[in-house]
Amino acid sequence: MKFLVRRVGFLLIALWSALTVNFFIPRLMPGNPAESMMAKFHGHVNPGAIKALEVAFGINNHQSLISSYFEYLNNTLHGNLGLSLSYFPIPVSTVILRALPWSLGLVGVSTILGFVIGTAIGAIAAWRRGGLLDSVLPPVFIVISAFPYFWIGLLSVWLFALTLGWFPILGGYTETATASWSFSFIGDILWHSVLPAFTILLTSIGGWILTMRNNMITVVAEDYVKMARAKGLKPRRILWHYAGRNALLPNLTGFAMSLGFVISGAILVEYVFNYPGLGFTLLQAVQNEDYPLMQSLFLLITVAVLVAIFISDIATVILDPRTRSGS
Amino acid sequence: MKPLSLVGRSLGSVYRFLRRDKKAMVGAIILFVLLVITAFPNWFTPDNPAAEIYTPGAGLSWAHPLGTTSFGQDVFSQLMAGTRQSVMIALIVGFLSTFISVAIGITAAYTGGLVDDFLSLFTDVVLVIPTFPLIIVITAYLKSASFWLMVLVLVITGWSYGARQLRVQALSLRNRDYLLAAKARGESSWYVICVELIPPMTSLIVANFLSSALYAVLTAAGLQFVGLGNINTESWGTMLYWAQNNEALSIGMPLWALAPGIAIAVLGSSFALLNYAFDEIANPALRPVTTKRSKKALA
């Protein structure tokens, strides 16, 4: 219970820090870009839009920094993120909601798949110490982990889309297709997601394999594993229920820690494939100098990562009785 | 002990380590070659990398081992000239963020109490906020990041993981007898930290340096790739930016886009391989088991 309270407290502090960083970045930059952007838009856009920008950046000449900070916090907590400049006058929240399902589908599914498959392979590699998996995989994935994520994306576009023509080059769906819940359209979406998902999977899986393998090697040497062997339990049962279960715990914490890194890679993978998710939208917002959209996306990605970390903490509590007893 | 013999001894032990560990050997050789190219780029750059004087989009030839860009620049010369920036970013960011990690991690562990609580919380918060979107936002406001700005941003976002690891190890060493003995002798905190606490942590500190260097190489390349670096300098990331913006892959110049990525991966692998080898030193359980088995067979 104490553990849970601590984690909730940490989640809140981290969320507050992200909100605060988000508020101060535009104000700390040389030349105050927020104000110069306002100056640029004065006279070009209607007063409503100016008001929206003031909301997004908490700028009001008649307000002190502190009161605009609290107005910003209040607005953000109520989901009032202002209007997007590049999709004017669509609210930022609408633009984000449009991109969100794409990222959740692509990045969410491929990250979880990568974690599950990587953990399983790592466990088996350590179990058969000195076997084929154990001697081949670590060096291969050390080298793969040194490749930039987006470059693996470029390579697979060149190889599988341009040269072999097996998969579409870019986008999340065929532009001419009409959106519907038909099998053909869903198939089209899946078809487009194969290469980006493969790229994220390939580049993230190595980390999970290596950490799980290393945890597992330590756990397999423990006395209770020897005891389980001595009792004559089936090797498969020892592998997953005795050693694997315990080696998984540090890997779950590792999952939380490296999630930010995976998300970073996914942003660039979306960019390479013009995949209409949050990362691609973020970089588009940067190119169009759409600051309200850009900052809201930073916040949203941060919140998503923090919530995912929180969920993996809860999973640790469920899987590890030691954290529940509070010792 | 004379300082010179100390240097000689440590060089000797580095050499023995490299001879024993193939992964470390490969990593060290790659890094050495890239350092030579960084120090003397002119020796390896046959043409002016910026000069747009050749047939655009030429294929492989003796004159252009990797072909030319669609602007008529020599890809091989660009690759060699770009080595310096990537290597420098890796080394400088690796050094500075390791320095901060050591300072914060050891201060937290050694001081303990409220200072530790505060520093640990701060480290954890920095650790969980996704760095890449944050870096994108910062550099977007600055239009394009110069070399030193990129170093600054990468150091600010890259120290936290190391600080956390180092704190944990320093905590486990803090109450060892030899440290308590040094304190009881009345040694100053500086002496205890620098002479008694840090030396046993060397392999973890080196591992930290290597992983921050890898982080810096990959993140800087990503930023330059999306056009947030200085697009007018020579670097592997900027090469990828120009290649992508001119659709090098679909107009039949794949080498322009693929070569810099391989170069980044070669540099990155050298850090990753050395790092892996250091992991095996710090944790003997991870060492390959094959040698043990062959010894057993002999006995």
Chai-1 contact restraints between the chains, C-beta under 6 A:
chainA,res_idxA,chainB,res_idxB,connection_type,confidence,min_distance_angstrom,max_distance_angstrom,comment,restraint_id
A,A14,B,V125,contact,1.0,0.0,6.0,A-B,restraint_1
A,A14,B,V128,contact,1.0,0.0,6.0,A-B,restraint_2
A,S17,B,V125,contact,1.0,0.0,6.0,A-B,restraint_3
A,A18,B,I129,contact,1.0,0.0,6.0,A-B,restraint_4
A,M29,B,Y141,contact,1.0,0.0,6.0,A-B,restraint_5
A,P33,B,Y141,contact,1.0,0.0,6.0,A-B,restraint_6
A,R129,B,V289,contact,1.0,0.0,6.0,A-B,restraint_7
A,G130,B,V289,contact,1.0,0.0,6.0,A-B,restraint_8
A,G130,B,T290,contact,1.0,0.0,6.0,A-B,restraint_9
A,I142,B,A272,contact,1.0,0.0,6.0,A-B,restraint_10
A,I142,B,Y276,contact,1.0,0.0,6.0,A-B,restraint_11
A,V143,B,S269,contact,1.0,0.0,6.0,A-B,restraint_12
A,S145,B,A272,contact,1.0,0.0,6.0,A-B,restraint_13
A,A146,B,A265,contact,1.0,0.0,6.0,A-B,restraint_14
A,A146,B,G268,contact,1.0,0.0,6.0,A-B,restraint_15
A,A146,B,S269,contact,1.0,0.0,6.0,A-B,restraint_16
A,A146,B,A272,contact,1.0,0.0,6.0,A-B,restraint_17
A,F147,B,A265,contact,1.0,0.0,6.0,A-B,restraint_18
A,P148,B,L218,contact,1.0,0.0,6.0,A-B,restraint_19
A,P148,B,A221,contact,1.0,0.0,6.0,A-B,restraint_20
A,P148,B,I264,contact,1.0,0.0,6.0,A-B,restraint_21
A,F150,B,F225,contact,1.0,0.0,6.0,A-B,restraint_22
A,W151,B,G261,contact,1.0,0.0,6.0,A-B,restraint_23
A,L154,B,A257,contact,1.0,0.0,6.0,A-B,restraint_24
A,W158,B,L249,contact,1.0,0.0,6.0,A-B,restraint_25
A,W158,B,P254,contact,1.0,0.0,6.0,A-B,restraint_26
A,L162,B,L249,contact,1.0,0.0,6.0,A-B,restraint_27
A,L162,B,S250,contact,1.0,0.0,6.0,A-B,restraint_28
A,N214,B,L286,contact,1.0,0.0,6.0,A-B,restraint_29
A,I217,B,A285,contact,1.0,0.0,6.0,A-B,restraint_30
A,T218,B,A285,contact,1.0,0.0,6.0,A-B,restraint_31
A,G260,B,P130,contact,1.0,0.0,6.0,A-B,restraint_32
A,I263,B,P130,contact,1.0,0.0,6.0,A-B,restraint_33
A,S264,B,F132,contact,1.0,0.0,6.0,A-B,restraint_34
A,L268,B,G222,contact,1.0,0.0,6.0,A-B,restraint_35
A,L283,B,V226,contact,1.0,0.0,6.0,A-B,restraint_36
A,V286,B,A140,contact,1.0,0.0,6.0,A-B,restraint_37
A,F298,B,P133,contact,1.0,0.0,6.0,A-B,restraint_38
A,F298,B,V137,contact,1.0,0.0,6.0,A-B,restraint_39
A,I301,B,P130,contact,1.0,0.0,6.0,A-B,restraint_40
A,I301,B,P133,contact,1.0,0.0,6.0,A-B,restraint_41
A,T302,B,I129,contact,1.0,0.0,6.0,A-B,restraint_42
A,T302,B,P130,contact,1.0,0.0,6.0,A-B,restraint_43
A,V305,B,P130,contact,1.0,0.0,6.0,A-B,restraint_44
A,I309,B,V128,contact,1.0,0.0,6.0,A-B,restraint_45
